[in-house]
Amino acid sequence: MATNRRQMLQRTAAGFGGLALSWMLEQDKARAAAKAEHKPPHPAFPDLQPRAKSCIFLFMSGGPSHVDLLDPKPLLKKLHGQRLPKSFGSIETQFIRETDIVLASRREFRKHGQSGTEISDFLPHIGSVADDIAVIRSCYCDSFIHESAQYQLSTGRVVSGFPSLGSWVTYGLGSEAKDLPAYVVLPSKDGVTEGGKPVFGSGFLPVANSGTVLRNGKSPILDLLPPKGHDGRHYRKTIDAIRQMNAATANPADTELAARIASYEMAFRMQASAPEAVDITRESKATLDMYGVGNPATDDFGRRCLLARRMVERGVRFVLVFGGGGDPQTQQWDAHSDLEDNHGRMCRATDQPAAALIKDLKQRGMLDETLVVWGGEFGRTPLAEGKGGGKGRDHNPNGYSMWMSGGGIKGGTVVGATDEIGLRAVENRCHIHAIHATILHQMGIDYNEQTFLHNGRNELLTDVGGRLIDEII
């Protein structure tokens, strides 16, 4: 018997609804499975021997000035107060005008350690560990806007929505810590950067690979501790009872149930382990003093660098520590108006703790297996910006400096160079993709092989531009 269109829709409506319901249930299962303890798809790259088990990334948000910190340029003193010579070409930045003049650095650079690495007097503590760090003076990126440059420093792309470096690392390697997150984020007490949460998000990777933010204070993770009157034994009995009831009717193919049980177990274990892991009162006075804990200038960043060490000591794979947050010009490195004032404050806050982290890891025998990375989203121009009477510098993505330490990195080395005024990287130029490729390589991940199929394309952290910085390995 012939069936018209209306009859066909009436008879198959329930079937369409069933398909939709089935799809929704599968999505729920996928999301729940992502929250379970993640087993990496690439547990090992047989051709690579990892040098680092963990990575601590010191994210200097705002854009530190390389020509005032790590990249001495004597020619700036000769050109100070003059218009930029035409031989250096034009500058494309956010605020610099053609009438702006060259600004010499007021800092004194000294040679440090047996390597003789030249470092500014803004960073005397980093100077004391010069033989343990590799300075890369030829970094460059693709944007002079804070948000997009921060995304690129973290994800390799200038737009949000892509997985961060820590997400790629934990996706590839999983975690050695059963009682703590694989990827921990330690933001400034003053706030977050312009890039916000996408800077440490997992993008299209599983949610389990997102950064877990630990707050300042006695409760680093919201809703972690049980309410008063309930101890750990009470919650242990509750979880055991729930597991037994679920097991009685469990379907072995039901990944959703297994994932949710695993998430409950992780939350319970964190109730026991996380408070101890973040309790820095267990540290000696000498250690606290070394990081500057208790000193108003260094206390916040010092506490977080110390927490980072405690995290990797307990098997956390990746720790992101922000060196700045909140107002860009007073609480970050964004020195548009007065570089001396801004960088003086930021260096006082971060120099001692960053150096203490390297010294502490080294004396505990952990530096060889912990990769420490320091850097911001871009550098700053050799020209004086008009704001504030020409005492500040604008954003410069064309050439700037970063440094790495530990994790198989060759300390006491300097790689690459910018031109005579620090405007552009000209020798052994290292795009941010090269930084990422080198980090992954030191962690034992093949940056050309670790991919994730998304929208029909095999995505990589380094896209198509990665290469190793062999000189520092």
N, C-alpha and C positions, 0 to 999 in steps of 0.2 A: 504494500500500500504506500502510495506517495506521501511524503512528509514535507510540509511547508516550513519556511524559516522560523515562524513563531513556535511551532510545535518542537522543532529541533532545539531551540534555545531553552524551552521549558523542560525538555527531557534531559538536557546536559548541564543545566545550571548547577546542580549539586556536584557534578563532576568537576566543573571549573572551581567551585568553592573548595572541593577536596584538594585540587592541585595547589591552590593558594595556601590552604592550611598546611599542606605538606611542606611547601617551600618555606613558610614562616617557621615551622618547627625545626627544619634543618638549619635555618639561620640562627635560631636560638642555640642549637647544639654547637654550631661553629663558634659563636661568641663565648659560650661557656667553656668550650675546649681551649680557647685562646687564653682564658684566665687560669687554666690549670698549669701545673708545673711544666715548663716548656722543655721539650727534648729537641735539641738543635738538629736541623736537617743536614748540617755539615759537621758532624762531630770531630772530624779531623781532615786536614789536607795533607796527605801522606808525603808530599814533596816538600813541605814546609816544617821547620822546627821552630815552634813558638819561643821567643825570648821573653815575652812578658805574659804573665797570667792575668794581670789587671791593668787598667788605665785610669789615671786621674787627670782630668782636663781642667786646667785653671783658665776659665773663660773671662778675659779682661774686657768687659763690655764697654762700649763707647769709642774705642779706637785709640790705643796708646801711641804716642809719638815716637817712632823709631829713631829719628834724628836727635832726640833728647834722652834716649834710654840705651839703645843697643847698636847704633849705627853712626859713628862719628863722621862729621862732614866739615873739615876745616875751611873749605871754600865758602861756606855760608858766612863766615866771619868777614871774609874779604868783600863779599857782595852785600853785606848787611845794609839795609836802608835803600838799596837800589832796585830798579825795575828788573824783572827776570830777563836775562839775556835771551834773544830770539833763538839762539842755537839750541836751547832746551825745549823749544816748541811750545805749543799752547797747553793750557791746563783746563781740563773739564772737571769741575767739582760742583758742590752744592751752592757755595756762597762766595768763592773767590772772584774778584773782579780784575779787569786788566790793569787797573791802577794800583793794585796791592803790591807791596814790596817784599823783598827777601827778609826773612827773620832768622838771625843767627841764634843758635842754642846758647844759653847762658850756663850750661852745665860743663863740668870738666870731666873728660874721659880719661880713665887710667887703665893700664894693663894689669890683668889679674892672673894669679896662679902661674903654674909652669907653662901653660899654654899661651899666656900673654894676651888673652882675649880682652879687647877694649870695651869697657862698660862704664856707663855714666855714674857720677856721684849721686844721682837720684836713687841708684840701686846698689848701695854698698854691701848689703847682705847677699844679693845674688852674685855680686863680684866675688864673695868669699867661696862660692861653689862653682866658679868659672870652669874648673877642670872637670866638673861633672855634667856640664850642659853642652849641647850643640846648638849654636845660634845660626838660624837660617835668615840671612839678610836680604833675600830676593823673593819674598812672598808677594803674590798679587791675587786679586779677585776681580769680580765683574760688576760690582756695584758700589756707588758711594753713598747709598741710602742705608741707614742703620738696619731697618728691618730685613731688607733683602740680603744685605751682606751678612747679617747674623744667621739668617737661614742658610746661606751658602757655607759659612764656616761650620755649621752644625750638620747640614744635610747634603751639601754639595750642589744645591739648587737655589736660585734666587727667589723662588716662590715657596709659599708654605704648602704643607700637605705631604711632604716626602719624609721618609724615616730619618731620624737623627743618627749620628755616628754611634752613640751608645746603643741604640736599638739594633743597628746592623751587627755590632759586636756581640750582643747577647743573643741575637737571632742565630748567629753562626756558631757560638760556643756554649750557649746555655750558661749555667751558673754553678759555681762550686759551693755556694752558700745555700743550704737547705732551709735556714731559718730567717733569712733576710732577702730582700729583693736583689735581683741581679744587677739592676741599674738604679743608682741613687742620685738624686739631684739636691744640692745644697745651695739654696738661693740666699742672696743678701737680706739682712734684716730690713733694709730700706725699700725693698720691692724687687720687681722683676725687670728684665730688659724690654726694649720696644718690641722685640720679636715674640715675647710671651711664650705660652706653652708649646707652640709648634717647634720651638728650638730644641725641646727635649722629648717631642712626641714620637710615636712609632709609625705615623703615616699609614701606609697600606699594609705594613707588617702586623702580626698579631698584637693585640692589646697588651699581652703579657710582656712585650718588649718595650713598653713605654717607661720613661723615667718615673720613679717614685719619689715624690718630694718629701724631704724631711724638714720640718719646720724648726725654728729656734725655740728653745724652752724645754720644759720637762716632758712635754707630750709631743714628740717629733712627728708622730703619725696620729691623725684624728681617729677617735673612737677605737683606739687600739687596746687601752687598758680596760678591764672590767669595772663595773660600777662598785661602789663601796658595799661591803657585805657579801661579795661574791669572790671567792678565790679561784685559783687555777684548777683545783680538784673538782669544783662544781662544774666548770666548763668542760673539763676532760670527760666527766661522766655524761654530760649532755651530748657531746659530740660522739662519744662511743655508742650511746643509745640510739642516736639518729642513724649512725652508720649501720648498726645491727638491723634496725627496721628497714632501711633501704636495701640491705643485702638480702633480706628475706624475699623480696619481690624484684630484685634487680635483673635487668636484661643485659647480658654481656655486651651486646651491641650498642647499648645506650651510653654514648660518650658524654652526653650532657650531665648525667647523674655523676659519673666518675669525676668529671671536671669540677663540679660544684663541691663534691666531698673533698677533693684535693685543695680547693681554695679555703675551705673551712679549716683544714689541717694546717695550712700555711699561716692563717690568721692566728690560730692557737699557738703555734710555735713562736711566732713573732711576739706574742704577749710575754713570753719567757726570755727571748733573746734580745729583742730590740732595746728594751730599757737598759740592759747592761752594755750593749754596744755603743750607745750614745752617752753613757755616763763618764764624762772625762774627769770627774773627781777621783777616779781610780788611778789617774796618771800621777807621776811624781811631780813635785814642785819644780824640779829642774826642767822637766819636759814642758810643763805649762809655761814656764818663763821663757823657754826657747821659742815657743810659738807666739809669745806676746799676749797670752791669756791674762786678763786682769788689767792690761794697759788699754785705756780708752781708745787709743788710735788703732790698735791692732787686735783688740779682743774679738770682734765679730769674725773677721777673716781668719784669724788664728784658730778660733774654735772650730771653724769649718774645715780648715786644712788638717787639724788634728783628728776630727771626725772622719775625714777621708782616709787617713791612715788606718784608723780603727776599722773602717768598713772593709778595705782591701785585706786587712789582716785576718778578717773573718770570712773571706772568700767572695766578697762582692766583686763583680767583674768590671764595672765601669762606674766611676763617680765624676759627676759634673759639678764643679765648684765655681760659682759666679763671683768674680772680683769686681763688684759694682752692681748697682740696681737702684731703681727709683729715679730721681731727677737726673737727667743726663749730664748737666754741667757741674753739679755739686756732688753727686754720688756715683758718677761713672767717669770714664776717661774722656769725655767729650769736651775738649778744651777749646771752645770757640772764642771765648772772651779773654781768658787769662791762663795761659798754659802753666806758668810757674805756680800759681795758686792751686790750680786743679791737679796737676801731676804731683806737686809736692804732697798734697793731701792723699791722693790715691797711692803713691809710693810708700808713704808712711804707713798706710793701712795694709798693704799687701807684700812689700819687699821682705820683711823679716819672716812672716809666716811661710811664704813660698820657699825661701831658702831653708827654713827649719824643716819643712816637709822632706826636702832632699836629704838633709843631714840625718834626720830621724830614720828615714827608710834605709839609709846607708848603714847606720850603726846597728840597725836591727837585722841586717843581712837581707833586706827586702827590695833594695833598689834595683838589683839585677833582674828581678821578675816583676817590677812595677814600672810602667811607662808613665812619665809625667810630661804633660804638654802645657805650654803657656802661650797665650796669644789672644788677640782681639780680632774684630771683624775687618779692620783695615788699619792703616797708619794715618799720618797727618802730613799736610803739605809743608814744604820748606818756605812758603810765603806766609806773611802775616795776614790774618783775616781782619777786615776793617772793624769788626765789632770790638768794643772795649779798648779803643785806642790802638788797635793793631798789636795786641799782646797775645792773641790766640792763633790757632792753626785750624784749617778746614780739613775735611775728610780726604784721605788719599788711598784709593784702592790699587794704585799702579805700582807701588813698591813699599814694603814694610817688613818688619822682623817678627819672628816667633822663635821659641826655643823648646827643645826636648831634652829629657834626661832619663837615665835608667832604661830598663827593658831592652838591653842590647844596643842602645844608642852610644856612639863614640863620643865621650865627653871631651871637652877642651878643643872642639873643632868649630870653625866658622865656615859656612857654606854660602856661596852666591854673593852678589853685590848689587847695590843700586848705583845710579849715576853719581856724579860729583856733588850733587846737592840733595840726594835722597828722594828725587822725584819719581823715578821709574826703575824697576828691576831690569838690569841689563846683562848680568852674568849668572849663568845657571838658574834661570828663572823657574820659580817653583809655584805653580798654581795651587789653589787650595786642594784640588784633586790629588796632587802629589803628596801633600800633607796627609790626606786621608789614606792614600794607598800605602804610605810608609807605616802609618799607625796600624792598619789592618795586617800588613806583612809581619810586623813585630809581634802581633798577637797570634800569629800562626794562621791567618786567613788569606787565601788567594783572592786579591781584590778583583781579578778578572773572572773568577769562577763563582764567587758568591752572588747569586742572582735571585730575584723573586719575580715571578710572572704576574704582571699587573697590566690590565687593559690590553692584553695581547702582546706585551713587550717585556722582555727579560730585563728588569731594572737592576742597576748596580749603584752603589754609593758613589763611585767615581765616574759614572756615566761612561763616556768614551775617551776621557782625558787623563786617566791615572798613569803615574809612573813612580818608580822608587827613587828616593833621594839617597843614592848609593853611598855618597861621601860621608854620611853620618852613621851608617850601619856597620 
